[in-house]
């Protein structure tokens, strides 16, 4: 019985982080295919809310570019509420625009 418990704990500790990411992507991330209107709203919101400190997203987006798109969106969605974008709809629009960012 002790071996089963140890094996179960080991399996859960390996799978739990991936499961948490998968669940957070499904529950918290903005939809994967944003509309052109949402991307345009996100660009405008970025200009209003972010550009005074981050003229372009080039510098801070470098850390996210190697992430798979769903993980990138979920990570940004967790970060931005505490970084001056508490409104979920505005945040989703900014993330939709940032998801179109490809430059390094």
C-alpha positions in Angstrom: 0.0 0.0 0.0 2.8 2.4 0.8 4.4 1.8 -2.6 1.1 2.6 -4.3 0.8 5.9 -2.3 4.4 6.9 -3.2 3.9 6.1 -6.9 0.6 8.0 -6.9 2.2 11.1 -5.3 5.1 10.9 -7.8 2.8 10.7 -10.7 0.6 13.5 -9.5 3.6 15.8 -8.8 4.7 15.3 -12.5 1.3 15.8 -14.0 -0.1 18.5 -11.8 1.7 21.5 -13.3 0.7 20.5 -16.8 -2.9 19.9 -15.7 -3.0 23.3 -14.0 -1.7 25.0 -17.2 -4.2 23.1 -19.3 -7.1 24.1 -17.1 -6.0 27.7 -16.8 -5.7 28.0 -20.6 -9.2 26.6 -21.0 -10.7 28.8 -18.3 -8.8 32.0 -18.2 -7.3 32.6 -21.7 -9.0 34.7 -24.2 -10.3 32.8 -27.2 -7.7 31.5 -29.5 -8.9 33.2 -32.7 -9.6 36.8 -31.9 -11.6 38.9 -34.3 -10.1 41.8 -36.2 -12.2 44.1 -34.1 -10.9 42.7 -30.9 -7.3 43.0 -32.1 -7.9 46.6 -33.1 -9.5 47.3 -29.7 -6.4 45.7 -28.1 -4.0 47.9 -30.1 -5.9 51.0 -29.0 -6.1 49.9 -25.4 -2.3 49.2 -25.4 -1.7 52.7 -26.8 -3.8 54.1 -24.0 -2.8 51.9 -21.1 0.7 50.6 -21.8 2.6 52.6 -24.4 3.5 55.4 -21.9 5.9 52.9 -20.3 6.3 50.3 -23.0 6.5 52.2 -26.3 6.4 48.9 -28.2 6.0 45.3 -26.9 9.3 44.3 -28.4 11.3 44.1 -25.1 8.9 42.4 -22.8 7.4 40.1 -25.4 10.7 38.4 -25.9 10.2 36.2 -22.9 6.8 34.9 -24.2 7.6 34.3 -27.9 8.9 30.7 -27.4 5.8 29.7 -25.5 2.9 27.9 -27.2 0.2 30.4 -28.0 -2.3 29.1 -25.4 0.3 29.2 -22.7 1.4 32.7 -23.7 -2.2 33.9 -23.5 -2.8 32.3 -20.1 0.5 33.7 -18.8 -0.3 37.2 -19.9 -3.9 36.9 -18.5 -2.5 36.0 -15.1 0.1 38.8 -15.2 -1.9 41.8 -16.5 -4.6 42.1 -13.8 -1.8 43.2 -11.4 -0.1 45.3 -14.0 -2.7 48.1 -14.6 -5.2 46.1 -16.7 -7.8 44.8 -14.1 -10.7 44.9 -16.6 -11.1 41.4 -18.1 -12.6 42.6 -21.4 -9.9 45.2 -22.0 -7.2 42.7 -20.9 -8.6 40.1 -23.4 -8.4 42.7 -26.2 -4.8 43.7 -25.3 -3.8 40.0 -25.2 -5.5 39.4 -28.5 -3.4 42.2 -30.0 -0.2 40.9 -28.3 -0.9 37.4 -29.6 -0.4 38.9 -33.1 3.1 40.1 -32.1 5.8 38.0 -33.9 9.0 40.1 -34.0 12.0 39.3 -31.9 
